[in-house]
């Protein structure tokens, strides 16, 4: 028997504890694309929210340290605009995903 056939036969063998029925268990515990997208968005929100809070604190520090300086206030206003846009993107992505998921779910139930 050739080496290639031995390797293929060996690769097809299932050894060890691979879950129920010999199948490989799902490590991320999602069963659909919408569950995967929701899990990714949850991670983004869990990471993004503390960053947004720190960014707001930093913008507040910029406003206080500007002390009426035109350049300092301009920099602080630009930073505030950037933080607001970032917050809208992070939270908006979650809202849009939820709306699309609910729409698809209601269409599937209506069949």
N, C-alpha and C positions, 0 to 999 in steps of 0.2 A: 504494500500500500504506500502511496506517495506521501511525502511530508505535508503537502497541501491538503490532502483529504484528512489527515490526522488533525491538522490545525482547525479545519472547519468543523469536524466532528467534536473536537474539544470545546470550541467556542459555543456550540449549541447546547452543551450540557449546562444544567442549572444546578448550582451548588450553593450551600449556605441557606440562611434564612432570608428569603426575598419577599416575604409577605404572604398573603393568602393566595392559594392556588398556583404558587410558583411564579407569579407575576412580580415585576419590580414595583415597589410602592412609590406613590407620588410624593416627592419630597416637599412640594410647596402647597399641597392640599387644595388644589383648585380643579374644578371639573369642567369649566367653560371659559371662553375668552373673556366674558364680562367679569367673572370672578378674578381672573388674572389681572385685568385692568384695574379693578377695584383694589386689589392687594397692592399693586404698584402705586396707585394714587394715595393709598393710606400711608405707605412708606414715605412718599414725597411730602405729604402733609405733616407727618411726624417729624421729619427732618427740617422741613421748611418753616414751620411755625416758630420754633425757637430762634432760627436765624432771623426771621422777620421781627421778632421781639427785640433781639439784639440790635438790629438795624434801626428800629424806632428809637431805642435808647441812644444810639450813636447820633442819629439826626437831632435828637433833643440836645445832646452835648454840643453839636455843631451850632445850633441856634444860640445856646447860652454863651459859647465861647466866641461867637461873632461880635458881641458887644456893640451892635449897631453898625458895624463895618459893612459897607456895600458889598465888597467881595465875599466876606464871610457869610452874609445873608444869602447872597446869590448861590454860593456853594451849598448851603444848608437847604435852600428851596429845591435845588436840583436833586439833592440826595433824597429829600422827602418825596419828590415826584417819582424817583426811581423805586423807592420802597413801596409806594402805593401801587405802582404798576406791577411790581413783583408779587405783592399780596393779591392783587386782582387775578393775576395769571394762576397762582397756586390754588386759590379758592375757586376761581372760575372753572378750572379744569375738573375739579371734583364735582361741581354743580352740573356742568355739561355732561359729564360721564353718568351721573345719576339720572338726569333727564332722559338721555338716550337709552339707558338700561331700562328705565321704567316704561318708556314708549315701546321698546321691543318686547318686553314682558307682557304688556297689555295687548299687543298685537298677537302674540303667541297664544294667550288665553282666549282671545276672541275667535280662534279657529274652530 
